[in-house]
């Protein structure tokens, strides 16, 4: 923060707070900046419109420092009476000389106004340092921009180096990379096959069960066929016997015969 000398001239005041019931006040001004305190001479019988026209210098102050001012009524037989006070920041004024009318207050009520001439004179060394600091800051900004540009160029150069490094890799290294990719693909396919292994085994088991059932069915059909063929053979033989019997019965009906006991021969006859 800028440092310098603060010059203040207490010129006059217009007061509305009067501490005297009889006679006129004897006002004076007390000015404080930090631990530095200065005050004007007493304007005897100045009443509510005192004048001082006194100038004070406060060295080694900063722009942000606070100026406190108080107006008192000088008493001889007792403690001085408080008329009012106020304050302002040095940052409120410009570097050039200013005439400013500041309010005073008593018990949080307006008690009048005081007229000051105010001036802040920067320390020349501080100005030089401030100028140097500004140059340094500008140089820092310039250097920072240069660093950013250099970093960008280095990034581009690094990308070019990486591209060239990729291009200059040996062919066998690329083959290894391709072979590794092929191995990964084979491993992935093997994994898929192993996943389907259990399903294929289950399908084979179900298919084998179906084949076994079909074989049992064929065996049952063959057994039935053999049984039927055996029954057909027995029925065929019985049919032949019945046919022979029927033949003899028919023959007997068509050609009767009788037994002759005397000649012991058969006598054939025809119906």
C-alpha positions as CSV (number, residue, x, y, z in Angstrom):
1,X,0.0,0.0,0.0
2,X,1.3,3.4,-0.9
3,X,3.0,5.4,1.8
4,X,3.6,9.2,2.2
5,X,3.0,12.3,4.2
6,X,-0.6,13.4,5.0
7,X,-1.1,17.2,5.3
8,X,-4.3,18.5,7.0
9,X,-5.3,22.1,7.6
10,X,-8.1,22.7,10.1
11,X,-9.7,25.9,8.8
12,X,-13.1,26.5,10.5
13,X,-16.3,24.9,11.7
14,X,-20.0,25.4,11.9
15,X,-21.3,23.8,15.1
16,X,-24.9,23.1,16.1
17,X,-24.0,21.5,19.5
18,X,-23.3,24.2,22.1
19,X,-21.9,23.2,25.4
20,X,-22.2,26.6,27.1
21,X,-25.4,27.9,28.7
22,X,-23.9,31.3,29.2
23,X,-21.1,32.9,27.1
24,X,-19.4,31.4,24.1
25,X,-17.4,28.1,23.6
26,X,-13.7,28.1,23.2
27,X,-13.3,25.3,20.6
28,X,-10.2,23.5,19.4
29,X,-9.6,20.4,17.2
30,X,-7.8,17.2,18.0
31,X,-6.5,15.1,15.0
32,X,-5.4,11.5,15.4
33,X,-3.8,9.1,12.8
34,X,-2.7,5.9,14.5
35,X,-0.6,6.8,17.5
36,X,0.2,10.3,16.2
37,X,-2.0,13.0,17.7
38,X,-2.0,16.7,17.0
39,X,-4.3,19.6,18.0
40,X,-5.0,23.2,17.1
41,X,-4.9,26.2,19.4
42,X,-8.0,27.2,21.3
43,X,-10.2,29.8,19.5
44,X,-11.4,31.8,22.5
45,X,-15.0,32.9,22.2
46,X,-15.1,31.2,18.9
47,X,-18.6,30.0,19.8
48,X,-20.3,27.9,17.1
49,X,-18.2,29.3,14.2
50,X,-14.6,28.9,15.3
51,X,-11.6,29.4,13.0
52,X,-8.1,27.9,13.3
53,X,-6.3,27.9,9.9
54,X,-3.6,25.6,11.3
55,X,-1.7,23.0,9.2
56,X,-0.4,19.6,10.5
57,X,1.8,17.0,8.8
58,X,1.6,13.3,9.5
59,X,4.6,11.5,7.9
60,X,4.8,7.8,7.1
61,X,1.1,7.2,6.7
62,X,-0.6,5.0,4.2
63,X,-3.5,5.5,1.9
64,X,-5.7,3.1,3.9
65,X,-5.1,4.8,7.3
66,X,-8.0,6.4,9.2
67,X,-8.1,10.0,10.3
68,X,-10.0,10.7,13.5
69,X,-10.9,14.3,14.5
70,X,-12.6,15.6,17.6
71,X,-13.8,19.1,18.7
72,X,-13.6,20.1,22.3
73,X,-14.6,23.2,24.3
74,X,-11.8,24.4,26.5
75,X,-12.7,24.8,30.2
76,X,-10.6,26.4,32.9
77,X,-12.2,25.1,36.1
78,X,-13.3,21.7,35.0
79,X,-12.7,19.0,32.4
80,X,-13.0,20.1,28.7
81,X,-16.5,19.6,27.2
82,X,-16.8,17.3,24.2
83,X,-18.5,18.9,21.2
84,X,-18.4,16.2,18.6
85,X,-16.2,13.9,16.4
86,X,-15.9,12.2,13.0
87,X,-13.5,10.1,10.9
88,X,-12.5,9.4,7.3
89,X,-10.0,7.3,5.4
90,X,-7.1,8.9,3.6
91,X,-8.2,6.8,0.6
92,X,-11.2,9.1,0.2
93,X,-9.1,11.9,-1.0
94,X,-7.1,12.3,-4.2
95,X,-3.3,12.9,-4.4
96,X,-3.9,16.5,-5.2
97,X,-4.9,19.1,-2.6
98,X,-8.6,18.9,-1.6
99,X,-11.0,21.1,0.4
100,X,-13.5,18.9,2.2
101,X,-16.3,19.7,4.7
102,X,-16.6,16.8,7.2
103,X,-19.5,16.2,9.5
104,X,-19.2,15.9,13.3
105,X,-21.6,13.9,15.5
106,X,-22.5,14.0,19.1
107,X,-24.2,11.0,20.6
108,X,-24.9,9.7,17.1
109,X,-26.6,12.9,16.1
110,X,-25.2,15.5,13.7
111,X,-23.5,18.3,15.7
112,X,-22.1,20.4,12.8
113,X,-19.4,20.5,10.2
114,X,-15.7,21.2,10.1
115,X,-13.7,22.4,7.0
116,X,-10.4,20.8,6.2
117,X,-7.8,21.2,3.5
118,X,-6.4,17.8,2.8
119,X,-3.4,16.6,0.8
120,X,-1.5,13.3,0.6
121,X,2.1,13.5,-0.7
122,X,3.5,10.1,-1.7
123,X,7.0,9.2,-0.6
124,X,9.3,9.6,-3.7
125,X,11.2,6.4,-2.8
126,X,7.8,4.6,-2.5
127,X,6.9,6.0,-5.9
128,X,10.1,4.7,-7.3
129,X,9.5,1.3,-5.7
130,X,6.0,1.3,-6.9
131,X,7.2,2.1,-10.4
132,X,9.8,-0.6,-10.1
133,X,7.1,-3.0,-8.8
134,X,4.9,-2.1,-11.7
135,X,7.8,-2.8,-14.1
136,X,8.5,-6.1,-12.3
137,X,4.9,-7.1,-12.5
138,X,4.8,-6.2,-16.2
139,X,8.0,-8.2,-16.7
140,X,6.4,-11.1,-14.8
141,X,3.4,-11.0,-17.0
142,X,5.6,-10.9,-20.1
143,X,7.8,-13.7,-18.8
144,X,4.7,-15.7,-18.0
145,X,3.4,-15.3,-21.5
146,X,6.8,-16.4,-22.9
147,X,6.7,-19.4,-20.6
148,X,3.3,-20.4,-21.8
149,X,4.4,-20.0,-25.5
150,X,7.5,-22.1,-24.9
151,X,5.5,-24.8,-23.1
152,X,3.1,-24.9,-26.1
153,X,6.1,-25.3,-28.5
154,X,7.5,-28.0,-26.3
155,X,4.2,-29.9,-26.3
156,X,4.1,-29.8,-30.1
157,X,7.7,-30.9,-30.3
158,X,7.0,-33.8,-27.9
159,X,4.1,-34.9,-30.1
160,X,6.4,-34.9,-33.2
161,X,9.0,-37.0,-31.3
162,X,6.3,-39.5,-30.3
163,X,5.1,-39.8,-33.9
164,X,8.6,-40.4,-35.1
165,X,9.3,-42.9,-32.4
166,X,6.2,-44.9,-33.5
167,X,7.3,-44.8,-37.1
168,X,10.9,-45.9,-36.2
169,X,9.8,-49.0,-34.3
170,X,11.2,-52.3,-35.7
171,X,9.0,-54.4,-37.9
172,X,9.3,-57.4,-35.6
173,X,8.0,-55.3,-32.8
174,X,4.9,-54.5,-34.8
175,X,4.6,-58.2,-35.6
176,X,4.8,-59.0,-31.9
177,X,2.1,-56.5,-31.3
178,X,-0.1,-58.1,-34.0
179,X,0.7,-61.6,-32.6
180,X,-0.2,-60.4,-29.2
181,X,-3.5,-59.2,-30.5
182,X,-4.1,-62.5,-32.2
183,X,-3.3,-64.3,-29.0
184,X,-5.8,-62.2,-27.2
185,X,-8.5,-63.0,-29.9
186,X,-7.8,-66.7,-29.6
187,X,-8.0,-66.6,-25.8
188,X,-11.3,-64.8,-26.1
189,X,-12.6,-67.4,-28.5
190,X,-11.4,-70.2,-26.2
191,X,-13.2,-68.5,-23.3
192,X,-16.4,-68.4,-25.4
193,X,-16.0,-72.1,-26.3
194,X,-15.5,-73.1,-22.6
195,X,-18.6,-71.2,-21.7
196,X,-20.6,-73.4,-24.2
197,X,-18.9,-76.6,-23.2
198,X,-21.4,-77.4,-20.4
199,X,-24.3,-76.7,-22.7
200,X,-22.9,-79.0,-25.4
201,X,-22.3,-81.8,-22.9
202,X,-25.8,-81.5,-21.7
203,X,-27.1,-81.6,-25.3
204,X,-25.0,-84.7,-26.0
205,X,-26.4,-86.4,-22.9
206,X,-29.9,-85.7,-23.9
207,X,-29.2,-86.9,-27.5
208,X,-27.7,-90.2,-26.2
209,X,-30.8,-90.7,-24.0
210,X,-33.0,-90.3,-27.1
211,X,-30.9,-92.8,-29.0
212,X,-31.1,-95.3,-26.2
213,X,-34.9,-94.9,-26.0
214,X,-35.1,-95.5,-29.8
215,X,-32.9,-98.6,-29.6
216,X,-35.2,-100.0,-26.8
217,X,-38.2,-99.3,-29.0
218,X,-36.6,-101.2,-31.9
219,X,-35.8,-104.1,-29.7
220,X,-39.4,-104.2,-28.5
221,X,-40.6,-104.1,-32.1
222,X,-38.3,-107.0,-33.0
223,X,-39.5,-109.1,-30.0
224,X,-43.1,-108.4,-31.0
225,X,-42.3,-109.5,-34.6
226,X,-40.7,-112.7,-33.5
227,X,-43.6,-113.5,-31.2
228,X,-46.1,-112.8,-33.9
229,X,-44.1,-114.9,-36.4
230,X,-44.1,-117.9,-33.9
231,X,-47.8,-117.6,-33.3
232,X,-48.4,-117.5,-37.0
233,X,-46.5,-120.8,-37.5
234,X,-48.5,-122.6,-34.9
235,X,-51.7,-121.3,-36.3
236,X,-50.6,-122.5,-39.8
237,X,-50.0,-126.0,-38.6
238,X,-53.4,-126.1,-36.9
239,X,-55.0,-124.8,-40.1
240,X,-53.5,-127.7,-42.1
241,X,-54.8,-130.2,-39.6
242,X,-58.3,-128.7,-39.8
243,X,-58.1,-128.8,-43.6
244,X,-57.2,-132.5,-43.6
245,X,-60.0,-133.4,-41.3
246,X,-62.5,-131.4,-43.4
247,X,-61.2,-133.3,-46.5
248,X,-61.8,-136.7,-44.9
249,X,-65.2,-135.6,-43.6
250,X,-66.2,-134.4,-47.1
251,X,-64.9,-137.5,-48.6
252,X,-66.9,-139.6,-46.2
253,X,-70.0,-137.7,-47.0
254,X,-69.4,-138.1,-50.7
255,X,-68.3,-141.8,-50.6
256,X,-69.8,-143.9,-47.8
257,X,-68.2,-147.2,-46.8
258,X,-69.1,-150.1,-44.5
259,X,-67.4,-153.0,-42.8
260,X,-68.4,-156.5,-43.8
261,X,-67.7,-158.9,-41.0
262,X,-68.0,-162.1,-43.1
263,X,-65.5,-161.1,-45.8
264,X,-63.6,-158.8,-43.6
265,X,-63.4,-156.2,-46.2
266,X,-64.6,-152.8,-46.8
267,X,-67.4,-152.2,-49.0
268,X,-67.4,-148.9,-50.7
269,X,-70.5,-147.4,-51.9
270,X,-71.6,-144.2,-53.4
271,X,-74.5,-142.1,-52.1
